[in-house]
Amino acid sequence: MAMTKKEIQDRSDKKRGVRMVGFKLKEETIQRLNELSERTEKSKTALIEEMILNYQA
């Protein structure tokens, strides 16, 4: 039986060890994140991961 798109995505996410996370941010923070993403040519996800790793150091 063929898998649905959701099943394929769920399987891929599990294999890569990722999952969707949602949270609310202030408009100013969102704007800064967007600008930083454009300036560095990094995804917002990559920036957040990098910031968390640097914060732990």
Number of C-alpha atoms within 10 A of each C-alpha: 3 6 9 9 9 9 11 12 12 14 13 13 13 11 9 9 8 10 9 5 5 5 4 7 9 7 9 9 11 13 12 11 17 14 13 15 16 12 9 9 10 12 14 16 11 10 16 12 12 11 11 10 10 9 8 6 5
